[in-house]
C-alpha cells in the first residue's frame, strides 16, 4: 500500500534556532538560511524518491493531464488548467529522475482556448513520427512540440454554422492507426478524423443525448458513452449499425467515462454520474456487467486500464482515493477488494497510467500533479 509522505518539518527550525547562527554576519546568516532551505528541499526530494511519490504544483487547478508515450521522454507529462474563462493554459512538465524535481520550460507552455477537456500525446512509442499532442475544447487542436516551442499544427472542426460550436467532451487517438483520432461531442455525434489530411473520415450520430467519452478498441472499432446512459460499439465497416453493450440500471443516468482494455479488448470499464462504483463489461455478454468495483466512498471520476496487463485497472474519485484492482483475483464476500490504495490530498479528478513505463501512474487533484510508483 502506498502511503502519503509524512514530512518531518523540524530540521529547518532547529538550524535557525541554533545560537551560533546569531553570531554570524548578516550576509552569512542569510546564506545559512538559504542553505538550510535548500537542504530541506533536497531532503523532501530524497524522501519522495524513496517512497516513489513526486508532486508538481501548478498555478491553477489541473483538469486535463496525460503522459508522453515516447520511450525517449520518460516522465514527460502535459497538464491543462481549469479556469472559468476563455484563456486557459497547457504546460509540458518533465520530472528529473535524479533530483526528483519537476522542470517546466516556459517555452513549452502555451495559451489554450477554454479548459482542455482532454490532452493526449501521439501514441508513438518509438518516436517514428513527429512529436505531436492533441487537445479538445471548442475544437480539436493538433500541436507539434519542438525543442524550444509548441506550435499549433492544425485546428479541426466540422461544423456548418461558424457562429456556433458544440463543445468536444473527449477524444481518443487510435494507436493501431495513428492518423485516426475520434472525438465525442455534446451534439450527440462522434467524429473520426484523418489528422494527416485534416479531413473528416466519418461522422456518426452516436447517441440520443450528449456523448461524454470515446475509446478505440481496434483499428476500425470504437465505443462511446453518453448522457442517455448507454455504452455503444461501432464498427467503421458498417456505419449504419451499433451494438448496445450496456445501459444504466436507472433510466436516464448518464455514463461519464469509458476505458477499453487495450491488452484484452473483450473488457471495458465505465462509470455512472454521481456513482461510487465502476462497472466492468465483457463485450461477449452485452447488458450484464461481469463485475462492479464498489470500494470507493464517493463518486468515481476517472479510470485507467494498465497498459501492460489485461487484469489491472486504476480508479480514482472524490474520496481522495486512487485504487488499483486485480480483476483476476477471486472476489470475497461483498465484492472485489483493491490490491493497492493511495490517499491523495484532495478529490482526484484524473488518473493516467504510463504506457511506456508501466510501473508509474499519474493523478491530479486541485492544483497538484502526482506521479506514483506502483
C-alpha positions as CSV (number, residue, x, y, z in Angstrom):
1,X,0.0,0.0,0.0
2,X,1.3,3.4,-0.9
3,X,1.4,6.0,1.9
4,X,1.4,9.8,1.8
5,X,4.8,11.1,2.8
6,X,4.9,12.3,6.4
7,X,7.3,15.2,6.0
8,X,9.4,16.0,9.1
9,X,9.3,19.8,9.3
10,X,11.6,20.3,12.3
11,X,15.0,20.3,10.6
12,X,15.0,23.9,9.3
13,X,13.7,25.3,12.6
14,X,16.3,23.5,14.5
15,X,19.1,25.0,12.4
16,X,17.6,28.5,12.5
17,X,17.3,28.3,16.3
18,X,21.0,27.3,16.7
19,X,22.5,30.1,18.9
20,X,25.8,30.0,16.9
21,X,23.9,31.3,13.9
22,X,23.1,34.5,15.7
23,X,26.8,35.4,15.8
24,X,27.2,35.3,12.0
25,X,27.4,38.3,9.9
26,X,24.1,39.2,8.3
27,X,25.1,38.0,4.8
28,X,26.4,34.8,6.2
29,X,23.2,34.4,8.2
30,X,21.1,34.8,5.1
31,X,23.2,32.4,3.2
32,X,22.9,29.9,6.0
33,X,19.1,30.2,5.9
34,X,19.1,29.7,2.2
35,X,21.3,26.7,2.5
36,X,19.0,25.3,5.2
37,X,16.0,25.7,3.0
38,X,17.8,24.1,0.0
39,X,18.9,21.2,2.3
40,X,15.3,20.8,3.4
41,X,14.0,20.8,-0.2
42,X,16.7,18.2,-1.1
43,X,15.6,16.1,1.9
44,X,12.0,16.3,0.6
45,X,13.1,15.3,-2.8
46,X,15.1,12.3,-1.5
47,X,12.2,11.2,0.7
48,X,9.8,11.5,-2.2
49,X,12.2,9.5,-4.4
50,X,12.4,6.8,-1.7
51,X,8.7,6.5,-1.5
52,X,8.1,6.8,-5.2
53,X,5.8,9.9,-4.9
54,X,6.6,13.1,-6.8
55,X,4.5,16.2,-6.8
56,X,4.2,19.2,-9.1
57,X,2.2,22.3,-8.0
58,X,0.6,24.2,-10.9
59,X,-0.5,27.8,-10.6
60,X,-4.1,26.8,-11.3
61,X,-6.5,23.8,-10.9
62,X,-5.5,20.9,-13.1
63,X,-8.0,19.2,-15.3
64,X,-6.6,17.7,-18.5
65,X,-3.5,15.6,-17.9
66,X,-1.6,12.8,-19.7
67,X,1.7,11.1,-20.2
68,X,4.0,11.3,-23.2
69,X,4.2,7.8,-24.8
70,X,7.7,8.2,-26.4
71,X,10.2,5.9,-24.7
72,X,12.8,8.6,-25.0
73,X,10.7,11.0,-23.0
74,X,10.4,9.3,-19.7
75,X,8.4,11.3,-17.0
76,X,7.2,13.9,-19.5
77,X,3.6,14.9,-19.0
78,X,1.2,17.6,-20.1
79,X,-1.2,19.3,-17.7
80,X,-4.1,21.7,-18.6
81,X,-5.8,24.3,-16.5
82,X,-9.4,24.6,-15.4
83,X,-10.1,28.3,-15.3
84,X,-13.6,29.5,-15.9
85,X,-12.5,32.0,-18.5
86,X,-11.7,31.8,-22.2
87,X,-7.9,32.0,-21.6
88,X,-6.5,28.8,-20.2
89,X,-3.1,27.1,-20.2
90,X,-1.3,23.9,-21.1
91,X,2.1,23.1,-19.6
92,X,4.6,20.4,-20.5
93,X,6.5,19.3,-17.4
94,X,9.4,16.9,-17.0
95,X,10.3,15.0,-13.9
96,X,14.1,14.8,-13.5
97,X,14.7,11.2,-12.3
98,X,18.0,12.1,-10.5
99,X,16.7,15.1,-8.5
100,X,13.1,14.1,-8.1
101,X,12.0,17.6,-9.1
102,X,9.7,18.7,-11.9
103,X,11.2,21.1,-14.6
104,X,8.9,23.5,-16.5
105,X,10.2,25.1,-19.7
106,X,8.2,28.3,-20.2
107,X,8.8,27.9,-24.0
108,X,6.8,24.7,-23.8
109,X,3.8,26.3,-22.1
110,X,1.1,27.9,-24.1
111,X,-2.3,29.5,-24.0
112,X,-5.4,27.4,-24.7
113,X,-8.9,28.5,-25.5
114,X,-11.2,27.2,-22.7
115,X,-10.1,24.3,-20.4
116,X,-8.9,21.3,-22.4
117,X,-11.4,18.5,-21.8
118,X,-8.6,16.0,-22.7
119,X,-4.9,16.1,-23.6
120,X,-3.1,13.2,-25.3
121,X,0.3,12.7,-26.9
122,X,0.5,10.7,-30.1
123,X,0.7,7.0,-29.2
124,X,4.1,6.6,-30.9
125,X,6.5,4.8,-28.5
126,X,9.4,4.5,-30.9
127,X,9.4,8.2,-31.9
128,X,8.9,7.4,-35.6
129,X,6.5,10.3,-36.2
130,X,6.7,14.0,-35.3
131,X,6.2,14.8,-31.6
132,X,2.5,15.7,-31.6
133,X,-0.1,16.4,-28.9
134,X,-3.8,16.8,-29.3
135,X,-6.4,18.7,-27.1
136,X,-10.1,19.2,-27.2
137,X,-12.4,22.0,-26.1
138,X,-14.3,24.1,-28.6
139,X,-12.3,22.4,-31.4
140,X,-9.8,19.6,-31.9
141,X,-6.3,21.0,-32.0
142,X,-3.1,19.2,-33.0
143,X,0.1,20.7,-31.6
144,X,3.7,20.0,-32.7
145,X,6.3,20.0,-29.9
146,X,9.8,21.3,-30.8
147,X,12.8,21.8,-28.5
148,X,12.1,25.4,-28.0
149,X,8.4,25.9,-28.7
150,X,5.0,24.3,-29.2
151,X,3.2,25.3,-32.4
152,X,-0.4,24.8,-33.5
153,X,-0.2,22.4,-36.4
154,X,-4.0,22.2,-37.2
155,X,-7.3,23.3,-35.9
156,X,-10.1,20.9,-36.9
157,X,-13.8,21.4,-36.8
158,X,-16.7,20.0,-38.8
159,X,-19.4,22.5,-38.0
160,X,-21.5,24.1,-40.7
161,X,-22.5,27.1,-38.6
162,X,-19.4,29.2,-37.9
163,X,-21.3,31.2,-35.3
164,X,-21.9,28.1,-33.1
165,X,-19.7,25.3,-31.9
166,X,-20.7,22.2,-30.0
167,X,-18.1,21.6,-27.3
168,X,-16.0,18.4,-27.6
169,X,-16.1,16.4,-24.4
170,X,-13.3,13.9,-25.1
171,X,-11.3,12.1,-27.7
172,X,-9.1,9.0,-28.2
173,X,-6.1,8.6,-30.5
174,X,-6.0,5.3,-32.4
175,X,-2.8,3.6,-31.5
176,X,-3.3,1.0,-34.3
177,X,-3.6,3.7,-37.0
178,X,-2.2,6.9,-35.7
179,X,-3.7,9.1,-38.4
180,X,-7.1,8.3,-36.9
181,X,-8.4,10.3,-34.0
182,X,-12.0,10.1,-32.7
183,X,-13.8,12.9,-30.9
184,X,-17.1,13.0,-28.9
185,X,-19.4,16.0,-28.6
186,X,-22.4,17.3,-26.8
187,X,-24.2,17.4,-30.1
188,X,-24.7,13.6,-29.9
189,X,-22.0,12.8,-32.5
190,X,-18.7,11.1,-32.7
191,X,-16.3,12.2,-35.4
192,X,-13.4,10.2,-36.8
193,X,-10.7,12.4,-38.2
194,X,-7.8,11.7,-40.6
195,X,-5.4,14.1,-38.9
196,X,-2.7,13.7,-41.6
197,X,-5.1,15.1,-44.3
198,X,-7.0,17.3,-41.9
199,X,-10.4,15.9,-43.0
200,X,-13.4,14.1,-41.5
201,X,-13.3,10.4,-42.2
202,X,-16.7,9.6,-40.7
203,X,-19.2,11.4,-38.5
204,X,-21.9,9.4,-36.8
205,X,-24.9,10.3,-34.7
206,X,-23.9,8.0,-31.9
207,X,-26.4,8.6,-29.2
208,X,-29.7,10.2,-28.3
209,X,-28.0,12.7,-25.9
210,X,-24.6,14.2,-25.3
211,X,-21.6,11.9,-25.9
212,X,-19.3,12.1,-22.9
213,X,-16.4,9.8,-23.9
214,X,-15.0,7.7,-26.7
215,X,-12.4,4.9,-26.8
216,X,-10.8,2.8,-29.6
217,X,-10.8,-1.0,-29.3
218,X,-9.2,-1.8,-32.6
219,X,-8.1,-0.3,-35.9
220,X,-11.7,0.3,-37.0
221,X,-13.8,-0.3,-33.9
222,X,-14.7,2.3,-31.2
223,X,-17.1,2.7,-28.4
224,X,-18.8,5.7,-26.7
225,X,-20.8,6.5,-23.6
226,X,-23.5,9.1,-23.3
227,X,-25.9,11.1,-21.1
228,X,-28.5,8.6,-22.5
229,X,-27.0,6.0,-20.2
230,X,-25.7,3.6,-22.8
231,X,-22.4,2.1,-24.0
232,X,-22.4,1.6,-27.8
233,X,-19.9,-0.1,-30.0
234,X,-19.3,1.0,-33.6
235,X,-17.5,-0.8,-36.5
236,X,-16.4,1.6,-39.3
237,X,-17.1,-1.2,-41.8
238,X,-20.8,-1.0,-41.0
239,X,-21.6,2.6,-40.2
240,X,-25.3,2.2,-40.1
241,X,-25.4,0.0,-37.1
242,X,-24.1,-0.1,-33.5
243,X,-24.3,-2.6,-30.6
244,X,-25.6,-1.5,-27.2
245,X,-23.3,-3.2,-24.7
246,X,-24.7,-1.7,-21.5
247,X,-27.4,0.6,-20.3
248,X,-27.7,2.3,-16.9
249,X,-29.9,0.4,-14.5
250,X,-31.7,3.6,-13.6
251,X,-33.0,5.1,-16.9
252,X,-31.6,8.4,-17.7
253,X,-28.5,8.1,-15.5
254,X,-25.6,9.4,-17.6
255,X,-22.4,7.5,-18.2
256,X,-19.4,9.7,-17.9
257,X,-16.2,7.8,-18.7
258,X,-15.2,4.8,-20.8
259,X,-12.0,2.8,-20.7
260,X,-11.3,0.0,-23.2
261,X,-8.8,-2.6,-22.1
262,X,-6.1,-2.5,-24.8
263,X,-4.4,-5.7,-23.6
264,X,-7.6,-7.7,-23.7
265,X,-10.3,-5.8,-25.8
266,X,-13.0,-8.1,-24.5
267,X,-13.3,-5.9,-21.5
268,X,-14.4,-2.3,-20.9
269,X,-15.0,-0.1,-17.8
270,X,-17.4,2.7,-17.3
271,X,-18.6,5.0,-14.6
272,X,-22.1,6.4,-13.9
273,X,-22.7,10.0,-12.8
274,X,-22.5,10.5,-9.1
275,X,-21.8,6.9,-8.5
276,X,-19.1,5.3,-6.3
277,X,-18.9,2.1,-8.4
278,X,-17.1,1.2,-11.5
279,X,-18.8,-1.2,-14.0
280,X,-16.7,-3.8,-15.8
281,X,-18.2,-5.1,-19.0
282,X,-17.4,-8.1,-21.3
283,X,-18.5,-7.3,-24.8
284,X,-19.2,-11.0,-25.4
285,X,-22.0,-10.8,-22.8
286,X,-23.9,-7.5,-23.5
287,X,-26.1,-5.7,-21.0
288,X,-24.9,-7.5,-17.9
289,X,-21.7,-6.4,-16.0
290,X,-19.2,-9.1,-15.3
291,X,-18.1,-7.1,-12.2
292,X,-18.7,-4.0,-10.2
293,X,-15.9,-2.3,-8.2
294,X,-17.5,-0.9,-5.1
295,X,-14.9,0.2,-2.6
296,X,-14.8,3.9,-3.3
297,X,-16.6,6.0,-0.6
298,X,-17.6,8.9,-3.0
299,X,-18.2,9.3,-6.7
300,X,-15.6,7.9,-9.1
301,X,-14.2,10.4,-11.6
302,X,-11.5,8.6,-13.6
303,X,-10.4,5.1,-14.7
304,X,-7.3,3.8,-16.4
305,X,-6.5,0.2,-17.5
306,X,-2.9,-0.9,-17.1
307,X,-1.1,-0.8,-20.4
308,X,0.9,-3.9,-19.6
309,X,-1.6,-6.2,-18.0
310,X,-5.1,-7.4,-19.0
311,X,-6.3,-7.7,-15.5
312,X,-5.3,-4.4,-13.7
313,X,-7.2,-1.1,-13.6
314,X,-6.8,2.1,-11.6
315,X,-9.8,4.1,-10.4
316,X,-9.9,7.5,-8.6
317,X,-12.6,9.7,-7.1
318,X,-13.9,12.3,-4.8
319,X,-12.9,10.2,-1.7
320,X,-9.3,11.2,-2.5
321,X,-8.5,7.6,-3.2
322,X,-6.6,6.1,-6.1
323,X,-7.2,2.3,-6.1
324,X,-5.6,-0.4,-8.2
325,X,-7.6,-3.6,-8.7
326,X,-6.6,-7.1,-9.9
327,X,-9.6,-8.3,-12.0
328,X,-8.2,-11.9,-11.9
329,X,-8.5,-12.1,-8.2
330,X,-11.2,-14.1,-6.6
331,X,-13.9,-11.8,-5.1
332,X,-14.5,-12.0,-1.3
333,X,-17.9,-11.7,0.2
334,X,-19.3,-8.3,-0.8
335,X,-17.1,-8.0,-3.9
336,X,-13.6,-7.4,-5.0
337,X,-11.0,-5.5,-2.9
338,X,-8.3,-3.3,-4.3
339,X,-4.7,-4.6,-4.1
340,X,-3.2,-1.1,-3.7
341,X,-4.6,2.1,-2.3
342,X,-3.2,5.7,-2.3
343,X,-4.8,8.6,-0.4
344,X,-4.3,11.9,-2.1
345,X,-4.6,15.4,-0.6
346,X,-7.9,16.1,-2.2
347,X,-10.6,14.9,-4.6
348,X,-8.9,13.1,-7.5
349,X,-10.3,14.1,-10.9
350,X,-7.8,12.5,-13.3
351,X,-5.7,9.3,-13.4
352,X,-3.4,8.1,-16.2
353,X,-1.2,5.0,-16.4
354,X,2.1,5.5,-18.3
355,X,2.0,3.4,-21.5
356,X,5.8,3.3,-21.9
357,X,6.8,3.0,-18.2
358,X,4.1,0.8,-16.8
359,X,5.2,1.0,-13.1
360,X,4.1,4.7,-12.9
361,X,0.6,6.2,-12.5
362,X,-0.2,9.9,-12.5
363,X,-3.1,11.5,-10.7
364,X,-4.4,15.1,-10.5
365,X,-6.2,16.8,-7.6
366,X,-6.6,20.5,-7.0
367,X,-3.6,22.2,-8.4
368,X,-1.3,19.2,-7.9
369,X,0.0,16.6,-10.3
370,X,1.4,13.5,-8.5
371,X,3.4,10.7,-10.1
372,X,3.3,7.5,-8.2
373,X,5.3,4.3,-8.4
374,X,3.1,1.2,-8.3
